[in-house]
Amino acid sequence: MTSVTSRRLRPRALLACGAGLAVTAALTLTGAAGAQTGPATGPAAAAGSTTVTPAGHSFAATLNGKATFKAGSVTATCTVSSSQPSSGSGNNRIPDAPGNQNPSGPVSSSINPPTYSGCTASIAGVTATVTTSGTWSVSMQHGSPITATLGIPVGGFVLESKGLANCKITAAPAAPADILTTYTNGTPSTLTVTNATVPVKVTGGFGCPTSATSSVFNAVYDITDTTDPASQITVSD
């Protein structure tokens, strides 16, 4: 599935953005290399048990606030982003029992690529377009905090600016990228990405940060149960 929006992550996968998940959201792609991801990515202790409920239910991830993509002097701000379940697809769905439980690790799901709209550019004469594609993923791991690994397929996110600065920024340009986030149970539950690094490739002419090899991603998404809106997507041990 491919979504393209004018004027404006593949891990092991479940509800973890999509692209979304009611809270403020900011999404930042900066042209600085070597940025630090939010949660540490070094060796970790053995994973504990994880259960995601309700088993078999579909979920949506919805951005609350703004998503900002920045590269050099070009900034694109989007106000709408979501990843929704689709008819005939198993994406955006918690595994049926007993697959929604793992005694020693995460529970994973594939998700549809998030869409972006309501986007504007910071420079006069420049418009922005975000294109997402492929099957993204999310894997939830119970703990303190609960972690969620969001996966972007190769080339699954592309930001292009047109006008005075014609740039193309491709996330996960050579291999799938994993983004470590935190998940908070609630009404609704939320998924938060904090200063996570994303590998990128930048191409273009004057004004494009072509030397950048990584960017920083920040966002908050609300995660809601679309099978039963009265239920909440919850991660426990």
C-alpha positions in Angstrom: 0.0 0.0 0.0 1.4 3.5 -0.9 0.1 6.8 0.4 1.1 10.2 -1.1 0.2 13.5 0.4 1.0 16.9 -1.0 2.3 20.0 1.0 3.9 18.7 3.8 9.6 3.7 10.2 10.5 -2.4 9.5 11.1 -3.6 13.0 9.7 -6.8 14.4 6.2 -5.4 14.5 2.6 -4.6 16.8 1.1 -1.9 18.2 3.9 0.3 19.0 3.7 4.9 14.3 2.9 4.7 12.2 2.3 5.8 11.6 -0.8 6.7 14.9 -1.5 6.9 18.4 -4.9 12.1 22.3 -1.7 13.9 23.1 0.8 16.3 21.4 3.0 15.0 18.7 6.1 16.3 17.0 8.0 14.5 14.4 11.5 15.9 13.5 13.9 14.9 10.8 17.0 17.0 11.3 19.9 17.1 9.0 22.4 16.2 11.8 24.3 13.0 11.6 24.9 10.9 14.7 21.9 11.9 16.7 21.0 9.7 19.7 18.0 7.5 19.8 15.6 7.9 22.7 15.9 4.6 24.6 19.4 3.0 24.7 20.1 0.4 22.1 23.0 -1.5 23.8 22.9 -5.0 25.2 19.8 -5.6 27.4 18.7 -8.1 30.0 16.7 -11.1 28.9 13.2 -10.1 27.8 10.3 -10.9 30.1 6.8 -12.0 29.2 4.4 -9.8 27.1 0.7 -10.0 26.6 -1.2 -7.6 24.3 -5.0 -7.3 24.6 -7.7 -7.6 23.3 -6.5 -10.5 21.2 -7.6 -10.3 17.6 -8.7 -6.7 17.7 -7.7 -4.2 15.1 -6.1 -0.9 16.1 -5.4 2.6 14.6 -2.5 5.0 15.4 -3.4 8.7 15.1 -1.1 11.7 15.5 -2.3 14.3 17.9 -0.6 17.6 17.3 2.0 18.4 14.6 4.6 16.4 12.7 7.7 18.4 11.8 10.3 17.1 9.3 13.4 19.3 9.2 16.4 19.1 6.9 18.8 22.0 6.8 16.7 25.2 6.0 13.7 23.2 4.8 11.0 22.3 7.4 7.8 20.6 6.6 5.0 20.6 9.2 2.1 18.2 9.0 -1.0 18.3 11.2 -2.6 14.9 10.2 -1.0 11.4 10.3 -2.4 8.0 10.9 -2.1 4.3 10.3 -5.5 2.6 9.9 -6.5 -1.0 9.4 -7.8 -1.9 6.0 -10.3 -4.4 4.6 -8.8 -7.7 3.6 -5.5 -7.0 5.3 -4.1 -8.5 8.5 -2.1 -5.3 9.2 -2.9 -3.2 12.3 -4.3 -6.2 14.2 -3.3 -7.9 17.5 -2.6 -11.6 16.9 -5.3 -14.0 18.0 -4.7 -15.9 21.2 -2.3 -17.5 22.0 -0.2 -15.4 19.6 -0.9 -12.3 21.6 1.2 -13.7 24.4 5.0 -14.3 24.5 6.6 -15.8 27.7 10.0 -14.4 26.8 9.9 -11.5 24.4 7.7 -9.1 22.4 4.4 -9.5 20.6 4.5 -8.2 17.0 2.2 -7.1 14.3 2.5 -5.6 10.8 0.9 -2.2 10.2 -0.1 -0.2 7.2 2.2 2.8 6.4 1.1 6.0 8.0 -0.4 8.7 5.8 0.4 12.5 6.1 -1.6 15.5 5.2 -2.2 19.1 6.2 1.4 19.9 5.4 3.1 23.2 4.9 6.6 24.4 4.2 8.6 26.9 6.2 10.2 28.6 3.2 8.1 30.7 0.8 7.9 29.1 -2.6 8.6 25.6 -1.3 6.0 22.8 -1.0 6.5 19.4 0.7 5.2 15.9 -0.1 5.5 12.9 2.1 5.2 9.5 0.6 5.1 6.2 2.6 5.0 2.7 1.3 5.5 -1.0 2.2 4.5 -2.9 5.3 5.7 -1.3 8.5 5.8 -3.2 11.8 5.6 -2.8 15.6 6.6 -5.1 18.4 5.6 -4.5 22.0 7.7 -5.6 25.0 6.3 -5.4 28.5 8.6 -3.8 31.1 9.2 -0.5 33.0 8.9 1.3 30.7 7.0 -0.7 28.1 8.9 -0.5 24.9 7.8 -0.7 21.3 10.0 -1.2 18.3 8.6 0.5 15.2 9.9 -0.8 11.9 10.3 1.0 8.6 10.8 -1.0 5.4 13.5 0.0 2.9 12.6 3.4 1.5 9.3 3.3 3.3 9.4 7.0 4.0 10.3 9.8 1.5 10.1 13.5 2.1 10.4 15.7 -1.0 10.5 19.5 -1.2 9.8 21.4 -4.4 10.4 25.0 -5.3 13.4 27.1 -4.2 14.9 23.9 -2.6 14.4 20.7 -4.5 15.4 17.9 -2.0 14.6 14.3 -1.5 15.1 12.7 1.9 14.7 8.9 2.1 14.5 7.1 5.4 15.9 3.6 5.7 17.6 4.0 2.3 19.5 0.7 2.2 18.0 -1.6 4.9 15.0 -1.7 7.2 15.2 0.6 10.2 14.2 -0.1 13.8 13.0 2.7 16.0 12.8 2.1 19.7 9.9 3.9 21.4 7.9 3.8 24.7 4.3 2.7 25.1 2.0 3.9 27.8 -1.3 2.1 28.7 -4.2 4.5 29.0 -7.4 5.9 27.6 -6.3 6.0 24.9 -2.9 4.3 25.1 0.0 6.2 23.5 3.2 5.5 21.7 6.0 8.0 22.1 9.2 8.4 20.0 11.8 10.5 21.7 14.9 11.7 19.8 15.2 8.4 17.8 17.7 8.4 15.0 16.7 7.4 11.6 19.2 6.6 8.8 18.5 8.8 5.7 19.9 9.6 2.3 19.5 13.1 1.0 19.7 14.0 -2.7 19.1 17.3 -4.5 20.7 20.6 -5.4 21.2 23.9 -3.7 20.0 24.1 -0.1 19.7 20.4 0.4 21.7 18.8 3.3 23.2 16.1 1.1 25.9 15.2 3.6 23.4 14.1 6.3 23.3 10.4 6.9 20.9 10.3 9.9 17.9 12.3 11.2 16.0 12.6 14.5 12.4 11.5 14.9 10.0 12.6 17.7 6.3 11.9 17.8 3.3 10.9 20.0 0.5 8.7 18.6 -2.8 7.7 20.2 -3.5 4.0 19.8 -7.2 3.1 19.7 -9.2 -0.1 19.3 -11.2 0.0 16.1 -12.9 -3.4 16.7 -14.4 -2.2 20.0 -14.0 1.6 20.6 -14.9 1.1 24.2 -11.8 -1.1 24.7 -8.2 0.0 25.1 -5.1 -1.6 23.5 -3.1 -2.7 26.6 0.3 -4.3 27.1 0.9 -6.3 30.3 3.2 -9.2 31.4 
